Amino acid sequence: MVKALPLLLALLAASLSSPGLAQVAQAPEAVLELELDPAEDDPYVGEMILATLRGHYHGNVALEDLDLPVIEGFSWMQLGPPEWSEQRSSQRVTVFEMRLAFFPQDSGDLTIGPITHRLTFASSEGRVEVAAASETVAVNVQPALVSAEQWWLPARSVTLRDEWEPEPDRLDPEGWTVRTVTLEVFGQPPSGLPAQPPMHAGGLFTLQEPEERSVRLTPEGPISTAVWRYRMQPQTGAPAFLDDIPISWFDTEAQVGRSLLLEGRQISFAATAVPREPGPLARWSAFGGALIGAAVGLAFLIPRLGLRRRSVLGRLGSLFASLRHAARLARAERAGNGPAARAALLALLQARRMNPARSRALNGLDHALYSPRASRPLVLRGLTRAALAESVSDGAAGRS
């Protein structure tokens, strides 16, 4: 037995030196960090939060497994494949980077993480497993600026394309028109886009095709697209009329609400189409004729009524100026152009001799345009009606 002891010790030493049973005295250094992109304001519910997950690993990474678990209060998406690189100093450093986008689903004080990266390092001495975990990151999330019944769409940009083939108001007998609406949103996953709106009108038959949703990933966030198609045909000889459909969204870059408009259209066969809106020349001819008729009538009535001509003509000029500015305001409202609407509203108030500071319509518009904490995205519908409903006594201009 004593003679066999040196042989047993030699076998034990050989087994300990084999790669399969080797032990590394000290685990390699591995640091993982989650770094959020800088932002001036706290994000809102649903607003994209960009981040970079970055790891510095000292040694040769042979295997890796990233554990990005369900994070309470957030949804998330990876913005591309991870990138690996090497840095050379006194020893080999492997750098890992991955771009991520987080979308808070709740308001309040939330946390992201920890995220764990399980690594297997290989060297001449054998293999060792290390778990690198990022620290939690605190995020204060603001509530959405709309009620629960409204669709909340915070994004960096939103574009809308509306196409008809053929034109809907000149259809051949028993013909169809196809409307294709393309909504592109920068800064939302496909699930964050609004639902496909219905297209219904009296006397109109509509076939709504299944929507198509897709996403293009960039390091600065997802660009999601929804395509909506409708096949439509009038069911009678009378034209059918679709209403306007506003699509409101919140500009996270400018911190202001905005609105796009799917304009309502007439759907009709060519033989039954309602005449289109007259051109500028025809409109001004009719308007000029009305002015001439009014002027002749006033010239005849003023001497007989004993009125001062200057006073009546001044009021008549204010009336026509008010009508002109109201028409400008209505056009800006339909186009969703906030600055143009404000300029037209100011001109309308001046023509009506009203104090802008006391105009509820102007105050509401300024709040929607310029307040970073506006209560809802900018929607101009009803602005013209509200402005004209204000009485002169409510907003009369002070006179010196």
C-alpha positions in Angstrom: 0.0 0.0 0.0 2.8 2.4 0.8 4.5 1.6 -2.5 1.3 2.5 -4.3 1.0 6.0 -2.7 3.4 7.8 -5.1 1.4 6.4 -8.1 -1.9 7.7 -6.6 -0.5 11.1 -6.0 0.8 11.3 -9.6 -2.6 10.3 -11.0 -4.3 12.9 -8.9 -1.9 15.6 -10.1 -2.5 14.7 -13.7 -6.3 14.8 -13.3 -6.2 18.2 -11.7 -4.2 19.5 -14.7 -6.7 18.4 -17.3 -8.8 21.2 -18.9 -12.1 19.6 -18.0 -11.5 19.9 -14.3 -9.3 23.0 -14.2 -10.3 25.8 -11.8 -9.6 29.4 -12.4 -8.4 31.1 -9.2 -10.1 34.4 -10.0 -13.2 35.2 -12.2 -12.6 37.6 -15.0 -13.8 41.2 -14.5 -17.2 41.8 -16.2 -19.2 45.1 -15.9 -22.6 45.7 -17.5 -24.3 49.1 -17.6 -27.7 50.4 -18.9 -27.3 54.0 -20.0 -30.4 56.0 -21.0 -30.1 58.6 -23.7 -30.2 62.2 -22.3 -33.6 63.8 -22.2 -34.8 67.3 -21.2 -38.1 66.2 -19.8 -39.5 63.2 -18.0 -41.2 60.9 -20.5 -44.9 60.4 -20.8 -46.7 57.1 -20.7 -46.1 55.4 -24.0 -43.2 57.7 -25.0 -40.1 56.0 -26.3 -37.1 55.9 -24.0 -33.8 55.0 -25.8 -31.0 53.3 -24.1 -27.7 51.5 -24.7 -26.7 48.3 -22.9 -22.9 48.3 -22.7 -20.6 45.6 -21.2 -16.8 45.6 -20.7 -15.5 42.1 -20.3 -11.8 41.3 -19.5 -11.0 38.1 -21.3 -12.1 35.9 -24.1 -15.9 35.4 -24.1 -16.7 32.0 -25.6 -20.5 31.8 -24.8 -23.1 34.3 -23.8 -26.8 34.5 -22.9 -28.6 37.8 -22.3 -31.4 37.6 -19.8 -33.7 40.6 -20.4 -36.8 39.7 -18.4 -40.3 41.1 -18.3 -39.9 44.6 -16.8 -42.9 45.7 -14.7 -44.5 48.8 -16.2 -42.6 48.7 -19.5 -42.6 47.1 -22.9 -39.4 47.0 -24.8 -37.8 46.1 -28.1 -34.3 45.5 -29.4 -33.2 47.9 -32.1 -30.8 45.7 -33.9 -28.2 42.9 -33.4 -25.6 43.4 -30.6 -22.2 44.7 -31.6 -19.0 43.1 -30.3 -15.6 44.8 -30.4 -12.2 44.5 -28.7 -10.1 47.0 -26.9 -6.4 46.4 -26.3 -4.7 47.6 -23.1 -2.7 45.6 -20.7 -5.1 42.8 -21.3 -7.8 41.9 -23.7 -11.2 43.7 -23.2 -14.3 42.6 -25.1 -16.9 45.4 -25.5 -20.6 44.5 -25.9 -23.2 47.1 -27.0 -26.9 46.8 -27.8 -29.5 49.5 -28.5 -32.9 49.2 -26.8 -36.2 51.1 -26.7 -38.4 51.1 -23.7 -42.1 52.2 -23.6 -43.6 52.9 -20.2 -47.1 51.6 -19.7 -47.8 53.2 -16.4 -47.1 56.6 -14.8 -45.1 57.3 -11.7 -41.7 56.3 -10.4 -40.7 53.2 -12.3 -37.4 51.2 -12.6 -35.7 49.4 -15.4 -33.6 46.4 -14.6 -31.6 44.6 -13.5 -30.5 43.0 -16.8 -28.2 40.0 -16.6 -25.6 38.9 -19.1 -24.4 35.3 -18.4 -20.9 34.8 -19.8 -18.5 31.9 -20.3 -14.9 32.9 -20.4 -12.3 30.5 -22.0 -8.5 30.6 -21.5 -5.6 28.2 -21.4 -6.4 27.5 -17.8 -10.0 26.4 -18.6 -13.5 27.9 -18.6 -15.3 29.9 -16.0 -18.9 31.3 -15.9 -19.7 34.8 -14.8 -23.1 36.6 -14.5 -22.8 40.4 -15.1 -25.9 42.4 -14.0 -26.7 46.0 -14.6 -28.0 48.2 -11.8 -31.6 49.3 -11.9 -32.3 52.7 -13.5 -35.1 54.9 -12.1 -37.5 56.7 -14.4 -40.2 59.2 -13.5 -43.1 58.8 -16.0 -45.7 61.5 -16.6 -49.4 60.5 -17.3 -50.8 60.7 -20.8 -52.4 64.1 -21.7 -55.7 62.6 -22.9 -58.5 60.7 -21.3 -58.6 56.9 -21.3 -61.2 56.9 -24.1 -58.8 58.7 -26.6 -55.9 57.2 -28.4 -52.6 58.6 -27.1 -49.9 58.7 -29.7 -46.6 60.2 -28.5 -44.0 60.1 -31.3 -41.1 61.9 -32.8 -42.9 62.3 -36.1 -46.0 61.2 -37.9 -46.7 61.2 -41.6 -50.0 60.4 -43.4 -50.5 59.5 -47.0 -54.0 59.3 -48.5 -54.4 57.8 -52.0 -57.5 57.1 -54.2 -57.6 54.9 -57.3 -59.6 56.0 -59.2 -60.8 59.4 -58.1 -63.9 58.7 -55.9 -66.2 61.3 -57.5 -65.9 60.2 -61.1 -66.5 56.5 -61.0 -67.6 54.5 -64.0 -71.1 52.9 -63.7 -70.9 50.1 -61.1 -67.3 50.9 -60.6 -65.3 50.8 -57.3 -62.7 53.1 -55.8 -59.9 51.9 -53.5 -58.7 54.2 -50.7 -55.2 53.4 -49.3 -54.1 55.2 -46.2 -50.5 54.9 -45.0 -49.7 56.0 -41.5 -45.9 56.1 -40.6 -44.9 56.8 -37.0 -41.3 57.3 -35.8 -40.9 56.3 -32.1 -43.6 53.7 -31.6 -43.8 49.9 -32.0 -46.5 48.6 -34.4 -48.8 47.9 -31.4 -48.7 51.6 -30.5 -50.4 52.8 -33.7 -54.1 53.6 -33.6 -56.7 51.1 -34.8 -57.9 51.1 -38.4 -60.8 53.7 -38.6 -64.1 52.7 -40.2 -65.2 54.4 -43.4 -69.0 54.5 -43.3 -71.5 56.8 -45.0 -75.1 56.6 -45.9 -75.6 54.9 -49.3 -72.0 53.6 -49.4 -70.9 50.0 -49.5 -67.4 49.6 -47.9 -65.2 46.5 -47.9 -62.4 47.0 -45.3 -59.3 44.9 -46.0 -57.2 43.6 -43.1 -54.6 46.2 -42.1 -50.9 45.7 -42.7 -48.4 46.6 -40.0 -44.6 46.6 -40.2 -41.6 48.1 -38.5 -38.2 49.2 -39.6 -35.6 49.3 -36.8 -33.0 52.1 -36.5 -30.5 52.9 -33.7 -32.7 56.0 -33.0 -35.9 54.0 -32.6 -38.5 52.0 -34.5 -40.4 53.4 -37.5 -43.7 51.6 -37.6 -46.1 51.7 -40.6 -49.8 50.8 -40.8 -51.5 50.5 -44.2 -55.3 50.6 -44.4 -57.2 49.8 -47.6 -60.9 50.3 -48.3 -62.9 49.3 -51.4 -66.0 51.5 -51.8 -69.0 51.8 -54.1 -72.1 54.0 -54.0 -75.3 51.9 -53.7 -77.7 54.5 -55.1 -77.5 57.2 -57.7 -77.1 59.8 -55.0 -73.5 60.7 -53.9 -72.2 59.4 -50.5 -70.1 61.7 -48.3 -67.4 60.6 -45.9 -66.6 62.8 -42.9 -63.2 64.1 -41.9 -61.2 61.9 -39.6 -58.6 63.7 -37.4 -55.6 61.8 -36.2 -54.1 63.5 -33.2 -50.6 62.9 -31.9 -48.1 64.3 -29.4 -44.8 65.6 -30.7 -42.3 64.5 -28.1 -39.5 66.6 -29.7 -41.4 69.9 -29.5 -43.6 68.9 -26.6 -46.8 70.0 -28.3 -49.9 68.3 -29.6 -50.5 68.1 -33.3 -53.2 66.8 -35.6 -53.4 65.3 -39.1 -56.6 65.1 -41.1 -58.0 62.4 -43.4 -60.2 64.6 -45.4 -63.8 63.6 -46.1 -64.6 62.9 -49.8 -67.6 62.5 -52.1 -68.1 59.0 -53.5 -70.3 59.0 -56.6 -70.6 57.8 -60.2 -69.6 60.4 -62.8 -73.2 60.8 -64.0 -74.5 61.7 -60.5 -71.6 63.7 -59.1 -72.4 66.9 -57.3 -70.7 69.8 -59.1 -67.3 70.5 -57.7 -66.5 73.7 -55.8 -66.3 76.6 -58.2 -62.8 77.9 -59.1 -61.4 81.2 -57.7 -62.7 83.3 -60.6 -66.2 82.0 -60.3 -66.2 82.5 -56.5 -64.9 86.1 -56.7 -67.4 86.9 -59.5 -70.3 85.8 -57.3 -68.8 87.6 -54.3 -68.3 90.7 -56.3 -71.9 90.6 -57.6 -73.2 90.3 -54.1 -71.0 93.3 -53.0 -72.3 95.4 -55.9 -75.9 94.5 -55.1 -75.4 95.3 -51.4 -73.8 98.7 -52.2 -76.6 99.7 -54.6 -79.2 98.7 -52.0 -77.4 100.7 -49.3 -77.0 103.7 -51.5 -80.8 103.7 -52.0 -81.7 103.0 -48.4 -79.3 105.2 -46.4 -80.7 108.6 -47.4 -84.2 107.4 -46.7 -83.3 105.9 -43.3 -81.6 109.1 -42.1 -78.4 107.2 -41.2 -75.0 108.6 -41.2 -73.3 107.1 -44.3 -69.8 106.9 -42.8 -71.1 104.8 -39.8 -73.0 102.4 -42.0 -70.2 101.9 -44.5 -67.7 101.4 -41.6 -69.9 98.7 -40.1 -70.3 97.1 -43.5 -66.5 97.1 -44.0 -66.1 95.4 -40.6 -68.6 92.8 -41.5 -66.9 91.9 -44.7 -63.5 91.8 -43.0 -64.9 89.5 -40.3 -66.3 87.2 -42.9 -63.0 87.1 -44.8 -60.9 86.4 -41.6 -63.5 83.7 -40.5 -63.0 82.0 -43.9 -59.2 82.1 -43.3 -59.7 80.6 -39.9 -61.9 77.8 -41.2 -59.3 76.9 -43.8 -56.6 76.7 -41.2 -58.8 74.7 -38.9 -59.4 72.1 -41.7 -55.7 71.9 -42.5 -54.7 71.5 -38.8 -52.4 74.5 -39.1 -52.1 76.0 -35.6 -50.0 79.1 -36.4 -52.1 80.0 -39.4 -55.3 79.6 -37.3 -53.9 81.9 -34.6 -53.1 84.6 -37.1 -56.5 84.4 -38.7 -58.2 84.4 -35.2 -56.3 87.5 -34.1 -57.4 89.3 -37.4 -61.0 88.2 -36.8 -61.0 89.6 -33.2 -59.5 92.9 -34.5 -62.2 93.2 -37.2 -64.9 92.5 -34.6 -63.3 95.1 -32.2 -62.8 92.5 -29.5 -60.0 92.3 -26.9 -57.8 89.3 -27.6 -56.9 89.0 -23.9 -60.5 88.2 -23.1 -61.2 85.7 -26.0 -61.7 82.2 -24.7 -61.1 80.8 -28.1 -57.7 82.5 -28.4 -56.7 81.5 -24.8 -57.6 77.9 -25.5 -55.7 77.9 -28.8 -52.6 79.4 -27.2 -52.7 76.8 -24.4 -52.8 74.0 -27.0 -50.0 75.6 -29.1 -47.5 76.8 -26.5 -48.1 75.1 -23.2 -45.7 72.2 -22.6 -48.2 70.7 -20.2 -51.3 71.1 -22.4 -54.2 68.9 -21.4 -54.5 67.2 -24.8 -53.0 67.1 -28.2 -53.8 70.0 -30.6 -57.2 69.5 -32.3 -58.6 72.6 -34.1 -62.0 71.2 -34.9 -64.7 73.6 -33.7 -62.4 76.6 -33.3 -64.1 78.8 -35.9 -67.5 78.0 -34.4 -66.3 78.9 -30.9 -64.7 82.1 -32.1 -67.9 83.3 -33.9 -70.0 82.3 -30.9 -68.2 84.8 -28.6 -70.2 88.0 -28.3 -68.7 91.4 -28.6 -69.9 92.2 -25.1 -67.9 89.2 -23.7 -64.6 90.3 -25.3 -65.1 94.0 -26.1 -61.9 95.9 -26.6 -61.3 98.7 -24.2 -61.3 102.2 -25.6 -59.1 105.0 -24.4 
